[in-house]
Amino acid sequence: MIDTGLIGYAAAWELQKRVVAARKAGAIEDVLLYCEHPHVITLGRNGKRANLLASENVLRQKGVEYFETSRGGDITYHGPGQIVGYPILNLGAIRRDVVWYVRQLELAMIRASADFQVSARREEGKTGIWVGEGAAAEKLAAIGVHISRWVTSHGFAYNVATDLRYFDLIVPCGIGGRKATSLEKLLAREVRSEDVRGSLTGHLGEALGLEMRAADRARLLAELEEAEREAAVSA
C-alpha cells in the first residue's frame, strides 16, 4: 500500500500504466495506490458525454479537468477530501472473476463505513455503495475498474470530506435523480482521511485474501525503473 498524496489525474494514470506493465511482467508484487486528485471529472469507456452537464468554459472557470478513460462505469468526479484507491493486482492469482472482484471492493467499503457507524449497502444493478433507501438513496463511493490479462487498474473513490457541489456538474455515474454524499455529511462531523484509509486497507485485505503492508514510494519507482530497463533490453 502506497499513499501518493495529492496528484494530478494524468500523472496518476501514467504511474498506474507503469505499475500495470511491471505487474504483468512479474517484476513487482501487487500494489494498492492511494491518492487524492485535484478537481477532475472522468468518463468511463462506456459512459455518455451527455452526462457532463458543464461546458468546457465552466470547467475551466472552476478549475476542473476532464479526461476520458479506459475504466468501466460512466462519469464521476474526483477531488480533495476523497480517497481514491487504485488496486493493481494479478487477479489471475486470486480469483478470475471480475464481478466477484467488484463485489469485494464494495464489501470492503461497506465494512469500512460500518466502522464509522454508517450503514452502507449495495444497490441491485449498480456498482458502488449507497446510503438510504429507494429514490432518496445517495452514493457514498463509486467503482470503475479495468482488467487486462487479469491485472487490474483504476479502482474506487470514497467520499470522506468531498465538496459535493462539484457533483452538480455531472449526472453522477449516469444515474439521473441521484445525489452523492460523504462520510462527513452523514456524520455531521470532521473525519480524518487517514483513519478511513486505515479501515479501508484492512477490509480490502480481508475481502481479497491479501496481506496488506505499507510500502515505500521511492522503492516502487526504483523497481519500476529497473523493470523498464530490463524490458527495453529484451525488446
C-alpha positions in Angstrom: 0.0 0.0 0.0 1.4 3.4 -1.1 -0.1 6.8 -0.4 1.0 9.1 -3.2 -0.9 12.1 -1.7 -2.3 14.8 -3.9 -1.5 14.0 -7.5 -3.0 15.2 -10.9 -5.1 12.6 -12.7 -2.8 12.5 -15.7 0.2 11.8 -13.6 -1.6 9.2 -11.6 -2.7 7.4 -14.8 0.8 7.4 -16.1 2.0 5.9 -12.8 -0.7 3.3 -13.0 0.3 2.2 -16.5 3.9 1.8 -15.4 2.8 -0.3 -12.4 0.5 -2.4 -14.6 3.2 -3.1 -17.1 5.6 -4.2 -14.4 3.0 -6.3 -12.7 2.2 -8.1 -16.0 5.9 -8.8 -16.4 6.0 -10.2 -12.8 8.7 -7.7 -11.9 6.8 -6.3 -8.9 4.2 -7.6 -6.4 0.6 -6.4 -6.2 0.3 -2.7 -5.3 -2.5 -0.6 -3.8 -2.1 3.1 -4.7 -4.0 5.6 -2.7 -4.2 9.2 -3.8 -6.2 12.4 -3.8 -6.8 14.3 -7.0 -7.3 17.9 -7.7 -10.7 18.7 -9.2 -11.3 16.4 -12.2 -14.2 14.7 -14.0 -13.5 11.4 -15.7 -15.7 9.5 -18.2 -15.6 5.7 -18.4 -15.2 3.8 -21.7 -18.9 3.1 -21.9 -20.0 6.4 -20.5 -22.1 9.1 -22.2 -20.6 12.6 -22.8 -24.2 13.9 -22.3 -23.8 13.2 -18.6 -21.3 16.0 -18.4 -23.6 19.0 -17.6 -21.0 21.7 -17.7 -19.4 23.4 -20.7 -15.6 23.5 -21.2 -15.7 27.2 -20.2 -17.5 26.4 -16.9 -15.0 23.6 -16.1 -12.1 26.0 -16.9 -13.6 28.7 -14.6 -14.0 26.2 -11.8 -10.5 24.7 -12.3 -11.9 21.2 -13.2 -10.0 19.0 -15.6 -11.8 16.4 -17.8 -10.5 13.0 -19.0 -11.9 10.1 -21.0 -10.6 6.9 -19.5 -10.3 3.1 -20.1 -12.1 2.2 -16.9 -15.6 0.8 -16.6 -18.6 2.8 -15.4 -19.9 6.2 -16.6 -19.0 9.6 -15.4 -17.7 10.7 -12.0 -15.9 13.5 -10.1 -12.7 13.3 -8.1 -11.4 16.0 -5.8 -9.9 16.9 -2.5 -11.4 15.2 0.5 -12.0 12.0 -1.5 -10.0 8.8 -1.1 -9.1 7.3 -4.5 -7.8 3.8 -4.5 -6.1 2.1 -7.4 -5.5 -1.6 -6.7 -3.1 -3.1 -9.3 -3.4 -6.8 -8.7 -2.8 -10.0 -10.5 -6.4 -11.2 -10.3 -5.4 -14.4 -12.0 -3.6 -15.4 -8.8 -6.6 -14.5 -6.6 -9.8 -15.4 -8.5 -10.5 -14.9 -12.2 -13.9 -13.3 -11.7 -14.4 -9.6 -12.4 -17.8 -9.4 -10.9 -16.5 -11.0 -7.7 -13.7 -8.5 -7.6 -16.0 -5.5 -7.9 -18.3 -7.1 -5.1 -15.2 -7.4 -2.9 -14.3 -3.7 -3.3 -17.9 -2.9 -2.4 -17.8 -5.2 0.6 -14.6 -3.6 1.9 -16.1 -0.1 1.6 -19.3 -1.2 3.3 -17.4 -2.6 6.2 -15.2 0.5 6.5 -18.3 2.6 6.6 -19.7 0.4 9.4 -16.5 1.2 11.3 -17.7 4.8 11.4 -21.3 3.8 12.3 -22.6 4.4 8.8 -24.9 1.7 7.3 -24.0 1.5 3.6 -25.2 -1.2 1.1 -25.1 -2.3 -2.4 -27.9 -1.5 -4.8 -29.0 -4.1 -7.3 -27.9 -3.4 -10.9 -25.5 -0.6 -9.9 -21.9 -0.6 -8.7 -20.6 1.3 -5.7 -22.1 1.7 -2.2 -25.2 3.6 -1.2 -26.8 5.1 1.9 -30.5 5.4 2.4 -33.4 3.7 0.6 -35.2 4.0 -2.7 -35.1 7.1 -4.8 -33.6 9.0 -1.8 -30.5 6.8 -1.6 -27.2 8.6 -2.0 -23.9 7.3 -3.3 -21.1 7.3 -0.9 -18.5 5.6 -3.1 -18.0 4.8 -6.8 -16.2 2.0 -8.6 -14.8 1.8 -12.1 -12.2 -0.8 -13.0 -10.2 -2.1 -15.9 -8.8 -5.6 -16.4 -6.1 -6.5 -18.8 -4.5 -10.1 -18.8 -6.1 -10.4 -15.4 -4.2 -7.4 -14.0 -6.5 -4.7 -12.5 -6.2 -1.0 -12.7 -8.4 2.1 -11.9 -10.5 1.3 -8.8 -12.7 3.2 -6.3 -13.4 6.6 -5.0 -14.8 7.0 -1.4 -16.2 10.4 -0.3 -14.9 11.4 3.1 -14.9 15.2 3.1 -15.6 15.9 -0.6 -17.2 19.2 -1.7 -20.4 17.6 -3.1 -21.3 20.7 -5.1 -18.9 19.6 -7.8 -21.2 16.6 -8.5 -23.7 19.1 -9.8 -21.5 19.4 -12.9 -22.4 15.8 -13.9 -25.1 13.1 -13.8 -23.2 11.0 -11.2 -22.4 7.6 -12.7 -25.0 8.3 -15.3 -27.9 7.8 -12.9 -30.4 10.6 -13.1 -32.0 12.0 -10.0 -29.5 10.5 -7.6 -27.1 12.5 -5.4 -23.6 11.8 -3.9 -23.0 12.0 -0.2 -19.9 11.9 2.0 -18.9 10.5 5.3 -18.6 13.9 6.9 -22.1 14.9 5.7 -23.6 11.7 7.1 -21.8 12.0 10.4 -22.1 15.8 10.7 -18.5 16.0 12.0 -14.9 16.1 10.7 -13.4 12.8 9.7 -9.7 12.2 9.1 -8.9 10.6 5.7 -6.0 8.7 7.2 -8.4 7.0 9.6 -10.7 5.9 6.8 -7.7 4.7 4.7 -6.6 2.5 7.5 -10.0 1.0 7.8 -10.3 0.5 4.1 -6.9 -1.1 3.8 -7.7 -3.7 6.5 -11.0 -4.6 5.0 -9.6 -4.8 1.4 -7.0 -7.2 2.7 -9.7 -9.4 4.3 -12.0 -9.2 1.3 -9.3 -10.1 -1.3 -7.3 -12.5 0.9 -4.2 -10.4 0.7 -1.6 -9.3 3.3 -1.6 -5.5 3.3 1.5 -3.7 4.3 2.9 -0.2 3.8 5.4 0.3 1.0 7.8 3.0 0.1 7.1 5.1 -3.0 10.8 5.7 -3.8 11.4 1.9 -3.7 8.4 1.3 -6.0 9.7 3.9 -8.5 13.2 2.3 -8.4 11.6 -1.1 -9.1 9.7 0.3 -12.0 12.8 1.9 -13.5 14.6 -1.5 -13.2 11.7 -3.3 -14.8 11.6 -0.8 -17.6 15.3 -1.1 -18.3 15.0 -4.9 -18.4 12.1 -4.7 -20.8 14.0 -2.3 -23.1 17.0 -4.7 -23.2 14.9 -7.7 -24.0 12.7 -5.9 -26.6 
